[in-house]
Amino acid sequence: MVEYPECLPDSARLSRHEFEHAMRFALASKLFELGRISSGQAAALVPTDRYSFLKSLHQVGVPAIDWDDDEFAEEISNA
């Protein structure tokens, strides 16, 4: 559990539940972006399903797939 000032959800104009969900999503997104956890682990942290987590990443500017040119070319050739 992460402690935070009681006034923070009100400042963010969110309910306590919405605020805590947003915090979990932000943390999970960043850890996923940094490659510290998998998308499945990140989804479990939120908690949500993996598809919904990946689909929501655009909201925080995190790519769901971060391939370099070689990885992309390999995926295309395998399609």
N, CA, C and O atoms as a GROMACS GRO file, in nm:
protein
  316
    1MET      N    1   0.084  -0.118   0.000
    1MET     CA    2   0.000   0.000   0.000
    1MET      C    3   0.089   0.125   0.000
    1MET      O    4   0.188   0.132   0.072
    2VAL      N    5   0.051   0.219  -0.081
    2VAL     CA    6   0.123   0.345  -0.088
    2VAL      C    7   0.043   0.448  -0.010
    2VAL      O    8  -0.076   0.467  -0.033
    3GLU      N    9   0.110   0.515   0.081
    3GLU     CA   10   0.043   0.619   0.159
    3GLU      C   11   0.050   0.751   0.082
    3GLU      O   12   0.147   0.781   0.013
    4TYR      N   13  -0.057   0.830   0.096
    4TYR     CA   14  -0.063   0.961   0.032
    4TYR      C   15  -0.154   1.050   0.116
    4TYR      O   16  -0.239   1.000   0.189
    5PRO      N   17  -0.137   1.180   0.105
    5PRO     CA   18  -0.222   1.272   0.181
    5PRO      C   19  -0.369   1.253   0.145
    5PRO      O   20  -0.403   1.233   0.028
    6GLU      N   21  -0.455   1.259   0.245
    6GLU     CA   22  -0.598   1.238   0.223
    6GLU      C   23  -0.660   1.338   0.125
    6GLU      O   24  -0.759   1.306   0.060
    7CYS      N   25  -0.601   1.456   0.113
    7CYS     CA   26  -0.657   1.559   0.025
    7CYS      C   27  -0.623   1.535  -0.123
    7CYS      O   28  -0.681   1.599  -0.210
    8LEU      N   29  -0.530   1.446  -0.152
    8LEU     CA   30  -0.485   1.426  -0.289
    8LEU      C   31  -0.596   1.383  -0.386
    8LEU      O   32  -0.606   1.441  -0.494
    9PRO      N   33  -0.680   1.286  -0.352
    9PRO     CA   34  -0.789   1.253  -0.445
    9PRO      C   35  -0.880   1.371  -0.475
    9PRO      O   36  -0.920   1.392  -0.589
   10ASP      N   37  -0.912   1.449  -0.371
   10ASP     CA   38  -0.996   1.568  -0.393
   10ASP      C   39  -0.925   1.668  -0.484
   10ASP      O   40  -0.987   1.726  -0.572
   11SER      N   41  -0.796   1.687  -0.462
   11SER     CA   42  -0.719   1.779  -0.546
   11SER      C   43  -0.720   1.736  -0.692
   11SER      O   44  -0.721   1.818  -0.784
   12ALA      N   45  -0.718   1.605  -0.713
   12ALA     CA   46  -0.720   1.550  -0.848
   12ALA      C   47  -0.862   1.537  -0.903
   12ALA      O   48  -0.882   1.493  -1.016
   13ARG      N   49  -0.960   1.576  -0.821
   13ARG     CA   50  -1.102   1.567  -0.857
   13ARG      C   51  -1.143   1.424  -0.892
   13ARG      O   52  -1.213   1.398  -0.990
   14LEU      N   53  -1.096   1.331  -0.807
   14LEU     CA   54  -1.128   1.190  -0.823
   14LEU      C   55  -1.175   1.133  -0.691
   14LEU      O   56  -1.140   1.184  -0.585
   15SER      N   57  -1.254   1.029  -0.698
   15SER     CA   58  -1.288   0.958  -0.576
   15SER      C   59  -1.162   0.885  -0.528
   15SER      O   60  -1.066   0.870  -0.603
   16ARG      N   61  -1.164   0.841  -0.406
   16ARG     CA   62  -1.049   0.767  -0.353
   16ARG      C   63  -1.022   0.644  -0.439
   16ARG      O   64  -0.907   0.614  -0.472
   17HIS      N   65  -1.127   0.572  -0.476
   17HIS     CA   66  -1.113   0.452  -0.559
   17HIS      C   67  -1.053   0.488  -0.696
   17HIS      O   68  -0.960   0.421  -0.742
   18GLU      N   69  -1.105   0.592  -0.761
   18GLU     CA   70  -1.053   0.634  -0.891
   18GLU      C   71  -0.907   0.677  -0.881
   18GLU      O   72  -0.826   0.646  -0.968
   19PHE      N   73  -0.874   0.749  -0.774
   19PHE     CA   74  -0.737   0.795  -0.754
   19PHE      C   75  -0.641   0.678  -0.738
   19PHE      O   76  -0.534   0.674  -0.800
   20GLU      N   77  -0.680   0.582  -0.656
   20GLU     CA   78  -0.593   0.466  -0.634
   20GLU      C   79  -0.579   0.382  -0.761
   20GLU      O   80  -0.471   0.329  -0.789
   21HIS      N   81  -0.685   0.371  -0.839
   21HIS     CA   82  -0.677   0.300  -0.967
   21HIS      C   83  -0.581   0.374  -1.061
   21HIS      O   84  -0.497   0.311  -1.126
   22ALA      N   85  -0.592   0.506  -1.067
   22ALA     CA   86  -0.504   0.586  -1.153
   22ALA      C   87  -0.359   0.572  -1.110
   22ALA      O   88  -0.269   0.566  -1.194
   23MET      N   89  -0.334   0.568  -0.979
   23MET     CA   90  -0.197   0.551  -0.929
   23MET      C   91  -0.143   0.414  -0.969
   23MET      O   92  -0.028   0.404  -1.014
   24ARG      N   93  -0.224   0.310  -0.953
   24ARG     CA   94  -0.178   0.175  -0.990
   24ARG      C   95  -0.150   0.168  -1.140
   24ARG      O   96  -0.051   0.108  -1.182
   25PHE      N   97  -0.239   0.229  -1.220
   25PHE     CA   98  -0.218   0.227  -1.365
   25PHE      C   99  -0.091   0.304  -1.404
   25PHE      O  100  -0.015   0.257  -1.488
   26ALA      N  101  -0.069   0.419  -1.343
   26ALA     CA  102   0.051   0.497  -1.373
   26ALA      C  103   0.177   0.420  -1.336
   26ALA      O  104   0.274   0.418  -1.413
   27LEU      N  105   0.177   0.358  -1.220
   27LEU     CA  106   0.293   0.280  -1.176
   27LEU      C  107   0.316   0.161  -1.269
   27LEU      O  108   0.428   0.137  -1.313
   28ALA      N  109   0.210   0.088  -1.298
   28ALA     CA  110   0.221  -0.028  -1.385
   28ALA      C  111   0.270   0.011  -1.524
   28ALA      O  112   0.353  -0.057  -1.584
   29SER      N  113   0.218   0.121  -1.577
   29SER     CA  114   0.257   0.169  -1.710
   29SER      C  115   0.404   0.205  -1.715
   29SER      O  116   0.474   0.170  -1.810
   30LYS      N  117   0.450   0.273  -1.614
   30LYS     CA  118   0.591   0.316  -1.612
   30LYS      C  119   0.684   0.196  -1.599
   30LYS      O  120   0.785   0.187  -1.668
   31LEU      N  121   0.650   0.104  -1.509
   31LEU     CA  122   0.734  -0.014  -1.492
   31LEU      C  123   0.736  -0.098  -1.620
   31LEU      O  124   0.840  -0.154  -1.656
   32PHE      N  125   0.622  -0.107  -1.689
   32PHE     CA  126   0.616  -0.177  -1.818
   32PHE      C  127   0.701  -0.105  -1.922
   32PHE      O  128   0.777  -0.168  -1.995
   33GLU      N  129   0.688   0.027  -1.928
   33GLU     CA  130   0.765   0.107  -2.024
   33GLU      C  131   0.915   0.089  -2.004
   33GLU      O  132   0.991   0.082  -2.100
   34LEU      N  133   0.957   0.082  -1.879
   34LEU     CA  134   1.099   0.065  -1.847
   34LEU      C  135   1.148  -0.078  -1.867
   34LEU      O  136   1.267  -0.106  -1.856
   35GLY      N  137   1.054  -0.170  -1.895
   35GLY     CA  138   1.092  -0.309  -1.915
   35GLY      C  139   1.116  -0.384  -1.786
   35GLY      O  140   1.176  -0.492  -1.787
   36ARG      N  141   1.071  -0.329  -1.674
   36ARG     CA  142   1.092  -0.393  -1.544
   36ARG      C  143   0.992  -0.504  -1.517
   36ARG      O  144   1.023  -0.600  -1.445
   37ILE      N  145   0.872  -0.493  -1.576
   37ILE     CA  146   0.770  -0.597  -1.559
   37ILE      C  147   0.704  -0.623  -1.693
   37ILE      O  148   0.706  -0.538  -1.782
   38SER      N  149   0.646  -0.740  -1.707
   38SER     CA  150   0.575  -0.777  -1.831
   38SER      C  151   0.438  -0.711  -1.836
   38SER      O  152   0.390  -0.656  -1.736
   39SER      N  153   0.376  -0.716  -1.952
   39SER     CA  154   0.242  -0.660  -1.963
   39SER      C  155   0.142  -0.737  -1.876
   39SER      O  156   0.048  -0.678  -1.823
   40GLY      N  157   0.162  -0.865  -1.862
   40GLY     CA  158   0.075  -0.945  -1.776
   40GLY      C  159   0.089  -0.907  -1.629
   40GLY      O  160  -0.010  -0.897  -1.557
   41GLN      N  161   0.214  -0.885  -1.586
   41GLN     CA  162   0.238  -0.842  -1.448
   41GLN      C  163   0.181  -0.703  -1.425
   41GLN      O  164   0.123  -0.676  -1.320
   42ALA      N  165   0.197  -0.616  -1.522
   42ALA     CA  166   0.144  -0.480  -1.511
   42ALA      C  167  -0.008  -0.483  -1.502
   42ALA      O  168  -0.067  -0.411  -1.421
   43ALA      N  169  -0.071  -0.564  -1.584
   43ALA     CA  170  -0.217  -0.576  -1.581
   43ALA      C  171  -0.264  -0.625  -1.445
   43ALA      O  172  -0.365  -0.577  -1.392
   44ALA      N  173  -0.193  -0.721  -1.387
   44ALA     CA  174  -0.230  -0.773  -1.255
   44ALA      C  175  -0.216  -0.666  -1.148
   44ALA      O  176  -0.292  -0.666  -1.050
   45LEU      N  177  -0.121  -0.576  -1.164
   45LEU     CA  178  -0.099  -0.469  -1.067
   45LEU      C  179  -0.214  -0.368  -1.069
   45LEU      O  180  -0.247  -0.310  -0.966
   46VAL      N  181  -0.277  -0.348  -1.185
   46VAL     CA  182  -0.378  -0.243  -1.199
   46VAL      C  183  -0.502  -0.263  -1.110
   46VAL      O  184  -0.534  -0.165  -1.043
   47PRO      N  185  -0.572  -0.368  -1.099
   47PRO     CA  186  -0.581  -0.492  -1.176
   47PRO      C  187  -0.681  -0.482  -1.291
   47PRO      O  188  -0.788  -0.423  -1.280
   48THR      N  189  -0.642  -0.543  -1.402
   48THR     CA  190  -0.726  -0.554  -1.521
   48THR      C  191  -0.674  -0.670  -1.604
   48THR      O  192  -0.578  -0.736  -1.565
   49ASP      N  193  -0.736  -0.694  -1.716
   49ASP     CA  194  -0.684  -0.799  -1.804
   49ASP      C  195  -0.575  -0.739  -1.892
   49ASP      O  196  -0.568  -0.618  -1.911
   50ARG      N  197  -0.490  -0.825  -1.946
   50ARG     CA  198  -0.375  -0.781  -2.025
   50ARG      C  199  -0.418  -0.699  -2.146
   50ARG      O  200  -0.356  -0.597  -2.176
   51TYR      N  201  -0.522  -0.743  -2.218
   51TYR     CA  202  -0.569  -0.671  -2.336
   51TYR      C  203  -0.610  -0.529  -2.301
   51TYR      O  204  -0.572  -0.434  -2.370
   52SER      N  205  -0.689  -0.513  -2.196
   52SER     CA  206  -0.735  -0.380  -2.155
   52SER      C  207  -0.618  -0.291  -2.114
   52SER      O  208  -0.616  -0.172  -2.144
   53PHE      N  209  -0.520  -0.350  -2.044
   53PHE     CA  210  -0.402  -0.273  -2.004
   53PHE      C  211  -0.328  -0.223  -2.128
   53PHE      O  212  -0.299  -0.104  -2.138
   54LEU      N  213  -0.298  -0.311  -2.220
   54LEU     CA  214  -0.225  -0.271  -2.341
   54LEU      C  215  -0.302  -0.168  -2.422
   54LEU      O  216  -0.244  -0.075  -2.477
   55LYS      N  217  -0.434  -0.187  -2.430
   55LYS     CA  218  -0.518  -0.094  -2.506
   55LYS      C  219  -0.521   0.045  -2.442
   55LYS      O  220  -0.541   0.144  -2.512
   56SER      N  221  -0.503   0.053  -2.311
   56SER     CA  222  -0.511   0.181  -2.238
   56SER      C  223  -0.378   0.257  -2.232
   56SER      O  224  -0.377   0.373  -2.191
   57LEU      N  225  -0.270   0.195  -2.271
   57LEU     CA  226  -0.139   0.259  -2.258
   57LEU      C  227  -0.127   0.391  -2.333
   57LEU      O  228  -0.051   0.479  -2.293
   58HIS      N  229  -0.201   0.406  -2.441
   58HIS     CA  230  -0.194   0.531  -2.519
   58HIS      C  231  -0.234   0.651  -2.434
   58HIS      O  232  -0.190   0.764  -2.460
   59GLN      N  233  -0.317   0.628  -2.331
   59GLN     CA  234  -0.363   0.738  -2.246
   59GLN      C  235  -0.248   0.805  -2.171
   59GLN      O  236  -0.258   0.921  -2.132
   60VAL      N  237  -0.139   0.731  -2.151
   60VAL     CA  238  -0.024   0.786  -2.079
   60VAL      C  239   0.100   0.794  -2.169
   60VAL      O  240   0.212   0.811  -2.120
   61GLY      N  241   0.078   0.781  -2.300
   61GLY     CA  242   0.188   0.799  -2.396
   61GLY      C  243   0.290   0.687  -2.397
   61GLY      O  244   0.405   0.709  -2.434
   62VAL      N  245   0.249   0.567  -2.357
   62VAL     CA  246   0.340   0.453  -2.355
   62VAL      C  247   0.301   0.360  -2.470
   62VAL      O  248   0.185   0.320  -2.481
   63PRO      N  249   0.397   0.325  -2.557
   63PRO     CA  250   0.364   0.233  -2.666
   63PRO      C  251   0.339   0.091  -2.613
   63PRO      O  252   0.411   0.043  -2.526
   64ALA      N  253   0.238   0.027  -2.667
   64ALA     CA  254   0.209  -0.112  -2.627
   64ALA      C  255   0.314  -0.206  -2.684
   64ALA      O  256   0.347  -0.308  -2.624
   65ILE      N  257   0.367  -0.170  -2.800
   65ILE     CA  258   0.473  -0.248  -2.864
   65ILE      C  259   0.586  -0.152  -2.895
   65ILE      O  260   0.565  -0.048  -2.958
   66ASP      N  261   0.705  -0.187  -2.852
   66ASP     CA  262   0.821  -0.100  -2.873
   66ASP      C  263   0.931  -0.179  -2.945
   66ASP      O  264   1.032  -0.216  -2.885
   67TRP      N  265   0.907  -0.203  -3.074
   67TRP     CA  266   1.003  -0.280  -3.153
   67TRP      C  267   1.099  -0.185  -3.225
   67TRP      O  268   1.061  -0.075  -3.265
   68ASP      N  269   1.223  -0.230  -3.240
   68ASP     CA  270   1.315  -0.156  -3.326
   68ASP      C  271   1.290  -0.203  -3.470
   68ASP      O  272   1.208  -0.292  -3.493
   69ASP      N  273   1.360  -0.144  -3.566
   69ASP     CA  274   1.335  -0.175  -3.707
   69ASP      C  275   1.356  -0.323  -3.738
   69ASP      O  276   1.279  -0.381  -3.815
   70ASP      N  277   1.459  -0.384  -3.681
   70ASP     CA  278   1.486  -0.526  -3.707
   70ASP      C  279   1.375  -0.615  -3.652
   70ASP      O  280   1.332  -0.710  -3.718
   71GLU      N  281   1.330  -0.586  -3.530
   71GLU     CA  282   1.222  -0.665  -3.470
   71GLU      C  283   1.094  -0.652  -3.553
   71GLU      O  284   1.021  -0.750  -3.573
   72PHE      N  285   1.066  -0.530  -3.600
   72PHE     CA  286   0.947  -0.508  -3.680
   72PHE      C  287   0.956  -0.585  -3.811
   72PHE      O  288   0.859  -0.649  -3.852
   73ALA      N  289   1.072  -0.579  -3.877
   73ALA     CA  290   1.092  -0.651  -4.003
   73ALA      C  291   1.076  -0.802  -3.983
   73ALA      O  292   1.019  -0.870  -4.068
   74GLU      N  293   1.126  -0.853  -3.872
   74GLU     CA  294   1.113  -0.996  -3.843
   74GLU      C  295   0.967  -1.034  -3.823
   74GLU      O  296   0.923  -1.139  -3.872
   75GLU      N  297   0.891  -0.952  -3.752
   75GLU     CA  298   0.748  -0.978  -3.731
   75GLU      C  299   0.674  -0.978  -3.864
   75GLU      O  300   0.587  -1.062  -3.886
   76ILE      N  301   0.707  -0.884  -3.952
   76ILE     CA  302   0.642  -0.875  -4.083
   76ILE      C  303   0.674  -0.999  -4.166
   76ILE      O  304   0.586  -1.054  -4.232
   77SER      N  305   0.798  -1.043  -4.163
   77SER     CA  306   0.836  -1.159  -4.242
   77SER      C  307   0.773  -1.288  -4.190
   77SER      O  308   0.756  -1.383  -4.265
   78ASN      N  309   0.739  -1.290  -4.061
   78ASN     CA  310   0.676  -1.408  -4.002
   78ASN      C  311   0.524  -1.407  -4.015
   78ASN      O  312   0.458  -1.505  -3.982
   79ALA      N  313   0.470  -1.296  -4.062
   79ALA     CA  314   0.322  -1.284  -4.070
   79ALA      C  315   0.265  -1.363  -4.185
   79ALA      O  316   0.144  -1.363  -4.206
   0.00000   0.00000   0.00000
